[in-house]
C-alpha cells in the first residue's frame, strides 16, 4: 500500500471528498497522527484511505477552512437539487 503525505495546497477533489466523508463534523484530537518527517520536522496529519493508498493530510487552519467551505458548498448544491 502506498503512503502519501499531502499538504492542503495540493488537495485534490477526491481527497477532499474522502476527508469530508470521514470527518463530516471535523476531526478530533484522537484523529490526529503526529510523526517526524525525513527532514526531522514534526508533522500533524489526519488519515484517509483508498483501496491502494493511505493519505496523510497535513493539518493547518487552511485545511479546516477548506473542509468547512467544501461541506457548505455541497449542502447548498443538495438544497438546490431538492428545490
Backbone as XML, in Angstrom:
<?xml version="1.0"?>
<chain id="A" units="angstrom">
  <residue number="1" name="UNK">
    <atom name="N" x="0.848" y="-1.173" z="0.000"/>
    <atom name="CA" x="0.000" y="0.000" z="0.000"/>
    <atom name="C" x="0.899" y="1.244" z="0.000"/>
  </residue>
  <residue number="2" name="UNK">
    <atom name="N" x="0.548" y="2.202" z="-0.808"/>
    <atom name="CA" x="1.309" y="3.438" z="-0.946"/>
    <atom name="C" x="0.876" y="4.421" z="0.141"/>
  </residue>
  <residue number="3" name="UNK">
    <atom name="N" x="1.843" y="5.168" z="0.713"/>
    <atom name="CA" x="1.555" y="6.193" z="1.716"/>
    <atom name="C" x="2.001" y="7.534" z="1.146"/>
  </residue>
  <residue number="4" name="UNK">
    <atom name="N" x="1.090" y="8.523" z="1.173"/>
    <atom name="CA" x="1.362" y="9.827" z="0.585"/>
    <atom name="C" x="1.043" y="10.910" z="1.606"/>
  </residue>
  <residue number="5" name="UNK">
    <atom name="N" x="1.991" y="11.830" z="1.804"/>
    <atom name="CA" x="1.756" y="12.992" z="2.657"/>
    <atom name="C" x="1.306" y="14.137" z="1.752"/>
  </residue>
  <residue number="6" name="UNK">
    <atom name="N" x="0.178" y="14.749" z="2.095"/>
    <atom name="CA" x="-0.403" y="15.786" z="1.248"/>
    <atom name="C" x="-0.583" y="17.062" z="2.051"/>
  </residue>
  <residue number="7" name="UNK">
    <atom name="N" x="-0.119" y="18.167" z="1.499"/>
    <atom name="CA" x="-0.351" y="19.482" z="2.086"/>
    <atom name="C" x="-1.694" y="19.991" z="1.576"/>
  </residue>
  <residue number="8" name="UNK">
    <atom name="N" x="-2.347" y="20.846" z="2.347"/>
    <atom name="CA" x="-3.666" y="21.330" z="1.957"/>
    <atom name="C" x="-3.624" y="22.016" z="0.589"/>
  </residue>
  <residue number="9" name="UNK">
    <atom name="N" x="-2.509" y="22.650" z="0.241"/>
    <atom name="CA" x="-2.377" y="23.331" z="-1.054"/>
    <atom name="C" x="-2.477" y="22.372" z="-2.233"/>
  </residue>
  <residue number="10" name="UNK">
    <atom name="N" x="-2.214" y="21.096" z="-1.987"/>
    <atom name="CA" x="-2.190" y="20.115" z="-3.068"/>
    <atom name="C" x="-3.342" y="19.117" z="-2.977"/>
  </residue>
  <residue number="11" name="UNK">
    <atom name="N" x="-4.371" y="19.476" z="-2.220"/>
    <atom name="CA" x="-5.525" y="18.595" z="-2.098"/>
    <atom name="C" x="-6.255" y="18.480" z="-3.433"/>
  </residue>
  <residue number="12" name="UNK">
    <atom name="N" x="-6.583" y="17.266" z="-3.803"/>
    <atom name="CA" x="-7.430" y="17.062" z="-4.972"/>
    <atom name="C" x="-8.877" y="16.989" z="-4.501"/>
  </residue>
  <residue number="13" name="UNK">
    <atom name="N" x="-9.795" y="17.106" z="-5.425"/>
    <atom name="CA" x="-11.213" y="16.989" z="-5.081"/>
    <atom name="C" x="-11.512" y="15.617" z="-4.486"/>
  </residue>
  <residue number="14" name="UNK">
    <atom name="N" x="-10.860" y="14.586" z="-5.010"/>
    <atom name="CA" x="-11.084" y="13.226" z="-4.498"/>
    <atom name="C" x="-10.655" y="13.094" z="-3.036"/>
  </residue>
  <residue number="15" name="UNK">
    <atom name="N" x="-9.485" y="13.652" z="-2.699"/>
    <atom name="CA" x="-9.008" y="13.573" z="-1.314"/>
    <atom name="C" x="-9.898" y="14.423" z="-0.409"/>
  </residue>
  <residue number="16" name="UNK">
    <atom name="N" x="-10.309" y="15.582" z="-0.887"/>
    <atom name="CA" x="-11.199" y="16.435" z="-0.106"/>
    <atom name="C" x="-12.533" y="15.735" z="0.143"/>
  </residue>
  <residue number="17" name="UNK">
    <atom name="N" x="-13.043" y="15.036" z="-0.849"/>
    <atom name="CA" x="-14.269" y="14.240" z="-0.665"/>
    <atom name="C" x="-14.083" y="13.192" z="0.418"/>
  </residue>
  <residue number="18" name="UNK">
    <atom name="N" x="-12.937" y="12.500" z="0.402"/>
    <atom name="CA" x="-12.653" y="11.483" z="1.417"/>
    <atom name="C" x="-12.609" y="12.109" z="2.814"/>
  </residue>
  <residue number="19" name="UNK">
    <atom name="N" x="-11.968" y="13.276" z="2.919"/>
    <atom name="CA" x="-11.869" y="13.966" z="4.218"/>
    <atom name="C" x="-13.241" y="14.346" z="4.748"/>
  </residue>
  <residue number="20" name="UNK">
    <atom name="N" x="-14.053" y="14.951" z="3.892"/>
    <atom name="CA" x="-15.376" y="15.407" z="4.330"/>
    <atom name="C" x="-16.276" y="14.221" z="4.649"/>
  </residue>
  <residue number="21" name="UNK">
    <atom name="N" x="-16.125" y="13.138" z="3.895"/>
    <atom name="CA" x="-16.909" y="11.931" z="4.170"/>
    <atom name="C" x="-16.513" y="11.300" z="5.504"/>
  </residue>
  <residue number="22" name="UNK">
    <atom name="N" x="-15.211" y="11.222" z="5.766"/>
    <atom name="CA" x="-14.734" y="10.594" z="7.003"/>
    <atom name="C" x="-14.932" y="11.495" z="8.217"/>
  </residue>
  <residue number="23" name="UNK">
    <atom name="N" x="-14.796" y="12.804" z="8.036"/>
    <atom name="CA" x="-14.885" y="13.757" z="9.142"/>
    <atom name="C" x="-15.948" y="14.825" z="8.855"/>
  </residue>
  <residue number="24" name="UNK">
    <atom name="N" x="-17.228" y="14.449" z="8.741"/>
    <atom name="CA" x="-18.259" y="15.433" z="8.386"/>
    <atom name="C" x="-18.423" y="16.542" z="9.425"/>
  </residue>
  <residue number="25" name="UNK">
    <atom name="N" x="-18.092" y="16.253" z="10.665"/>
    <atom name="CA" x="-18.198" y="17.261" z="11.728"/>
    <atom name="C" x="-16.826" y="17.769" z="12.149"/>
  </residue>
  <residue number="26" name="UNK">
    <atom name="N" x="-15.816" y="17.547" z="11.320"/>
    <atom name="CA" x="-14.450" y="17.918" z="11.659"/>
    <atom name="C" x="-13.761" y="16.769" z="12.381"/>
  </residue>
  <residue number="27" name="UNK">
    <atom name="N" x="-12.485" y="16.909" z="12.570"/>
    <atom name="CA" x="-11.719" y="15.847" z="13.228"/>
    <atom name="C" x="-11.443" y="16.227" z="14.678"/>
  </residue>
  <residue number="28" name="UNK">
    <atom name="N" x="-11.240" y="15.202" z="15.504"/>
    <atom name="CA" x="-10.941" y="15.376" z="16.920"/>
    <atom name="C" x="-9.456" y="15.138" z="17.168"/>
  </residue>
  <residue number="29" name="UNK">
    <atom name="N" x="-9.037" y="15.438" z="18.365"/>
    <atom name="CA" x="-7.648" y="15.221" z="18.771"/>
    <atom name="C" x="-7.239" y="13.763" z="18.547"/>
  </residue>
  <residue number="30" name="UNK">
    <atom name="N" x="-8.160" y="12.835" z="18.812"/>
    <atom name="CA" x="-7.868" y="11.406" z="18.661"/>
    <atom name="C" x="-7.630" y="11.004" z="17.203"/>
  </residue>
  <residue number="31" name="UNK">
    <atom name="N" x="-8.103" y="11.805" z="16.251"/>
    <atom name="CA" x="-7.944" y="11.504" z="14.833"/>
    <atom name="C" x="-6.586" y="11.945" z="14.285"/>
  </residue>
  <residue number="32" name="UNK">
    <atom name="N" x="-5.853" y="12.736" z="15.056"/>
    <atom name="CA" x="-4.610" y="13.332" z="14.581"/>
    <atom name="C" x="-3.439" y="12.371" z="14.782"/>
  </residue>
  <residue number="33" name="UNK">
    <atom name="N" x="-2.663" y="12.226" z="13.723"/>
    <atom name="CA" x="-1.455" y="11.407" z="13.752"/>
    <atom name="C" x="-0.268" y="12.366" z="13.735"/>
  </residue>
  <residue number="34" name="UNK">
    <atom name="N" x="0.652" y="12.208" z="14.655"/>
    <atom name="CA" x="1.859" y="13.048" z="14.693"/>
    <atom name="C" x="3.076" y="12.179" z="14.422"/>
  </residue>
  <residue number="35" name="UNK">
    <atom name="N" x="3.984" y="12.693" z="13.597"/>
    <atom name="CA" x="5.185" y="11.944" z="13.259"/>
    <atom name="C" x="6.281" y="12.916" z="12.838"/>
  </residue>
  <residue number="36" name="UNK">
    <atom name="N" x="7.483" y="12.393" z="12.763"/>
    <atom name="CA" x="8.632" y="13.184" z="12.347"/>
    <atom name="C" x="8.970" y="12.809" z="10.899"/>
  </residue>
  <residue number="37" name="UNK">
    <atom name="N" x="9.056" y="13.819" z="10.020"/>
    <atom name="CA" x="9.346" y="13.521" z="8.621"/>
    <atom name="C" x="10.848" y="13.300" z="8.416"/>
  </residue>
  <residue number="38" name="UNK">
    <atom name="N" x="11.237" y="13.056" z="7.174"/>
    <atom name="CA" x="12.633" y="12.754" z="6.875"/>
    <atom name="C" x="13.568" y="13.941" z="7.122"/>
  </residue>
  <residue number="39" name="UNK">
    <atom name="N" x="13.005" y="15.155" z="7.201"/>
    <atom name="CA" x="13.801" y="16.348" z="7.485"/>
    <atom name="C" x="13.884" y="16.650" z="8.976"/>
  </residue>
  <residue number="40" name="UNK">
    <atom name="N" x="13.273" y="15.808" z="9.797"/>
    <atom name="CA" x="13.306" y="15.995" z="11.240"/>
    <atom name="C" x="12.229" y="16.918" z="11.778"/>
  </residue>
  <residue number="41" name="UNK">
    <atom name="N" x="11.307" y="17.361" z="10.912"/>
    <atom name="CA" x="10.219" y="18.245" z="11.358"/>
    <atom name="C" x="9.044" y="17.399" z="11.825"/>
  </residue>
  <residue number="42" name="UNK">
    <atom name="N" x="8.363" y="17.892" z="12.868"/>
    <atom name="CA" x="7.180" y="17.192" z="13.351"/>
    <atom name="C" x="5.969" y="17.622" z="12.539"/>
  </residue>
  <residue number="43" name="UNK">
    <atom name="N" x="5.195" y="16.630" z="12.126"/>
    <atom name="CA" x="4.033" y="16.843" z="11.278"/>
    <atom name="C" x="2.809" y="16.293" z="12.007"/>
  </residue>
  <residue number="44" name="UNK">
    <atom name="N" x="1.705" y="17.015" z="11.923"/>
    <atom name="CA" x="0.414" y="16.526" z="12.401"/>
    <atom name="C" x="-0.482" y="16.370" z="11.179"/>
  </residue>
  <residue number="45" name="UNK">
    <atom name="N" x="-1.177" y="15.239" z="11.102"/>
    <atom name="CA" x="-1.991" y="14.954" z="9.923"/>
    <atom name="C" x="-3.188" y="14.103" z="10.316"/>
  </residue>
  <residue number="46" name="UNK">
    <atom name="N" x="-4.151" y="14.045" z="9.413"/>
    <atom name="CA" x="-5.268" y="13.112" z="9.550"/>
    <atom name="C" x="-5.162" y="12.130" z="8.386"/>
  </residue>
  <residue number="47" name="UNK">
    <atom name="N" x="-5.665" y="10.930" z="8.606"/>
    <atom name="CA" x="-5.513" y="9.863" z="7.623"/>
    <atom name="C" x="-6.828" y="9.571" z="6.923"/>
  </residue>
  <residue number="48" name="UNK">
    <atom name="N" x="-6.750" y="9.427" z="5.596"/>
    <atom name="CA" x="-7.854" y="8.894" z="4.803"/>
    <atom name="C" x="-7.270" y="7.850" z="3.862"/>
  </residue>
  <residue number="49" name="UNK">
    <atom name="N" x="-8.096" y="6.872" z="3.492"/>
    <atom name="CA" x="-7.600" y="5.747" z="2.691"/>
    <atom name="C" x="-8.456" y="5.513" z="1.460"/>
  </residue>
  <residue number="50" name="UNK">
    <atom name="N" x="-7.775" y="5.039" z="0.421"/>
    <atom name="CA" x="-8.450" y="4.465" z="-0.729"/>
    <atom name="C" x="-8.038" y="2.997" z="-0.751"/>
  </residue>
  <residue number="51" name="UNK">
    <atom name="N" x="-8.415" y="2.280" z="-1.777"/>
    <atom name="CA" x="-8.077" y="0.861" z="-1.839"/>
    <atom name="C" x="-6.571" y="0.615" z="-1.863"/>
  </residue>
  <residue number="52" name="UNK">
    <atom name="N" x="-5.831" y="1.540" z="-2.500"/>
    <atom name="CA" x="-4.398" y="1.305" z="-2.665"/>
    <atom name="C" x="-3.480" y="2.355" z="-2.038"/>
  </residue>
  <residue number="53" name="UNK">
    <atom name="N" x="-4.071" y="3.388" z="-1.419"/>
    <atom name="CA" x="-3.251" y="4.489" z="-0.909"/>
    <atom name="C" x="-3.744" y="4.977" z="0.447"/>
  </residue>
  <residue number="54" name="UNK">
    <atom name="N" x="-2.791" y="5.274" z="1.327"/>
    <atom name="CA" x="-3.081" y="5.933" z="2.598"/>
    <atom name="C" x="-2.593" y="7.369" z="2.446"/>
  </residue>
  <residue number="55" name="UNK">
    <atom name="N" x="-3.510" y="8.321" z="2.592"/>
    <atom name="CA" x="-3.155" y="9.736" z="2.522"/>
    <atom name="C" x="-3.061" y="10.299" z="3.925"/>
  </residue>
  <residue number="56" name="UNK">
    <atom name="N" x="-1.943" y="10.946" z="4.221"/>
    <atom name="CA" x="-1.780" y="11.680" z="5.470"/>
    <atom name="C" x="-1.848" y="13.154" z="5.091"/>
  </residue>
  <residue number="57" name="UNK">
    <atom name="N" x="-2.959" y="13.796" z="5.456"/>
    <atom name="CA" x="-3.192" y="15.187" z="5.072"/>
    <atom name="C" x="-2.750" y="16.071" z="6.227"/>
  </residue>
  <residue number="58" name="UNK">
    <atom name="N" x="-1.748" y="16.921" z="5.947"/>
    <atom name="CA" x="-1.211" y="17.810" z="6.978"/>
    <atom name="C" x="-2.303" y="18.733" z="7.503"/>
  </residue>
  <residue number="59" name="UNK">
    <atom name="N" x="-2.305" y="18.905" z="8.808"/>
    <atom name="CA" x="-3.291" y="19.755" z="9.460"/>
    <atom name="C" x="-2.808" y="21.200" z="9.448"/>
  </residue>
  <residue number="60" name="UNK">
    <atom name="N" x="-3.737" y="22.084" z="9.128"/>
    <atom name="CA" x="-3.479" y="23.518" z="9.187"/>
    <atom name="C" x="-4.824" y="24.216" z="9.318"/>
  </residue>
  <residue number="61" name="UNK">
    <atom name="N" x="-4.797" y="25.476" z="9.675"/>
    <atom name="CA" x="-6.051" y="26.230" z="9.762"/>
    <atom name="C" x="-6.686" y="26.317" z="8.382"/>
  </residue>
  <residue number="62" name="UNK">
    <atom name="N" x="-5.875" y="26.338" z="7.337"/>
    <atom name="CA" x="-6.405" y="26.386" z="5.975"/>
    <atom name="C" x="-7.140" y="25.090" z="5.626"/>
  </residue>
  <residue number="63" name="UNK">
    <atom name="N" x="-6.657" y="23.950" z="6.103"/>
    <atom name="CA" x="-7.338" y="22.683" z="5.854"/>
    <atom name="C" x="-8.725" y="22.716" z="6.460"/>
  </residue>
  <residue number="64" name="UNK">
    <atom name="N" x="-8.833" y="23.147" z="7.698"/>
    <atom name="CA" x="-10.127" y="23.218" z="8.362"/>
    <atom name="C" x="-11.088" y="24.123" z="7.601"/>
  </residue>
  <residue number="65" name="UNK">
    <atom name="N" x="-10.612" y="25.273" z="7.156"/>
    <atom name="CA" x="-11.445" y="26.215" z="6.410"/>
    <atom name="C" x="-11.872" y="25.617" z="5.071"/>
  </residue>
  <residue number="66" name="UNK">
    <atom name="N" x="-10.956" y="24.962" z="4.376"/>
    <atom name="CA" x="-11.265" y="24.352" z="3.088"/>
    <atom name="C" x="-12.314" y="23.260" z="3.241"/>
  </residue>
  <residue number="67" name="UNK">
    <atom name="N" x="-12.169" y="22.407" z="4.271"/>
    <atom name="CA" x="-13.162" y="21.356" z="4.511"/>
    <atom name="C" x="-14.521" y="21.956" z="4.826"/>
  </residue>
  <residue number="68" name="UNK">
    <atom name="N" x="-14.539" y="22.989" z="5.660"/>
    <atom name="CA" x="-15.795" y="23.637" z="6.040"/>
    <atom name="C" x="-16.468" y="24.266" z="4.819"/>
  </residue>
  <residue number="69" name="UNK">
    <atom name="N" x="-15.712" y="24.986" z="4.013"/>
    <atom name="CA" x="-16.258" y="25.618" z="2.817"/>
    <atom name="C" x="-16.776" y="24.582" z="1.837"/>
  </residue>
  <residue number="70" name="UNK">
    <atom name="N" x="-16.028" y="23.500" z="1.656"/>
    <atom name="CA" x="-16.433" y="22.443" z="0.735"/>
    <atom name="C" x="-17.716" y="21.783" z="1.209"/>
  </residue>
  <residue number="71" name="UNK">
    <atom name="N" x="-17.811" y="21.527" z="2.501"/>
    <atom name="CA" x="-19.007" y="20.915" z="3.067"/>
    <atom name="C" x="-20.208" y="21.830" z="2.872"/>
  </residue>
  <residue number="72" name="UNK">
    <atom name="N" x="-20.047" y="23.128" z="3.121"/>
    <atom name="CA" x="-21.140" y="24.086" z="2.963"/>
    <atom name="C" x="-21.551" y="24.214" z="1.502"/>
  </residue>
  <residue number="73" name="UNK">
    <atom name="N" x="-20.597" y="24.222" z="0.575"/>
    <atom name="CA" x="-20.919" y="24.273" z="-0.851"/>
    <atom name="C" x="-21.702" y="23.048" z="-1.263"/>
  </residue>
  <residue number="74" name="UNK">
    <atom name="N" x="-21.326" y="21.873" z="-0.733"/>
    <atom name="CA" x="-22.009" y="20.627" z="-1.047"/>
    <atom name="C" x="-23.437" y="20.666" z="-0.534"/>
  </residue>
  <residue number="75" name="UNK">
    <atom name="N" x="-23.670" y="21.194" z="0.666"/>
    <atom name="CA" x="-25.025" y="21.311" z="1.207"/>
    <atom name="C" x="-25.864" y="22.240" z="0.347"/>
  </residue>
  <residue number="76" name="UNK">
    <atom name="N" x="-25.295" y="23.364" z="-0.120"/>
    <atom name="CA" x="-26.020" y="24.286" z="-0.980"/>
    <atom name="C" x="-26.423" y="23.614" z="-2.273"/>
  </residue>
  <residue number="77" name="UNK">
    <atom name="N" x="-25.555" y="22.798" z="-2.831"/>
    <atom name="CA" x="-25.868" y="22.069" z="-4.070"/>
    <atom name="C" x="-27.010" y="21.116" z="-3.845"/>
  </residue>
  <residue number="78" name="UNK">
    <atom name="N" x="-27.006" y="20.407" z="-2.721"/>
    <atom name="CA" x="-28.080" y="19.463" z="-2.412"/>
    <atom name="C" x="-29.396" y="20.212" z="-2.260"/>
  </residue>
  <residue number="79" name="UNK">
    <atom name="N" x="-29.388" y="21.357" z="-1.585"/>
    <atom name="CA" x="-30.607" y="22.144" z="-1.426"/>
    <atom name="C" x="-31.134" y="22.621" z="-2.764"/>
  </residue>
  <residue number="80" name="UNK">
    <atom name="N" x="-30.251" y="23.014" z="-3.683"/>
    <atom name="CA" x="-30.670" y="23.471" z="-4.999"/>
    <atom name="C" x="-31.302" y="22.327" z="-5.777"/>
  </residue>
  <residue number="81" name="UNK">
    <atom name="N" x="-30.777" y="21.121" z="-5.661"/>
    <atom name="CA" x="-31.325" y="19.966" z="-6.348"/>
    <atom name="C" x="-32.693" y="19.615" z="-5.774"/>
  </residue>
  <residue number="82" name="UNK">
    <atom name="N" x="-32.852" y="19.708" z="-4.456"/>
    <atom name="CA" x="-34.120" y="19.384" z="-3.824"/>
    <atom name="C" x="-35.223" y="20.364" z="-4.207"/>
  </residue>
  <residue number="83" name="UNK">
    <atom name="N" x="-34.854" y="21.631" z="-4.445"/>
    <atom name="CA" x="-35.849" y="22.656" z="-4.810"/>
    <atom name="C" x="-36.296" y="22.433" z="-6.199"/>
  </residue>
</chain>
